[in-house]
């Protein structure tokens, strides 16, 4: 199975006490608040591990 890499941020809303996440191409997920908080923590951990790409700075002089 090929995974499509999305370049559009997902939308999140609270509906009937659950967190509903929607996105392009019909992406949709609904989870409890606890599951959403755990997901955010996992995303932050992954993003922290990846880090920011280094920016090239032309040497002065």
PyMOL commands that set and color helices and strands:
alter all, ss='L'
color gray80, all
select helices_A, chain A and resi 24-26+33-50
alter helices_A, ss='H'
color red, helices_A
select strands_A, chain A and resi 11-15+18-22+28-31
alter strands_A, ss='S'
color yellow, strands_A
deselect
rebuild
show_as cartoon
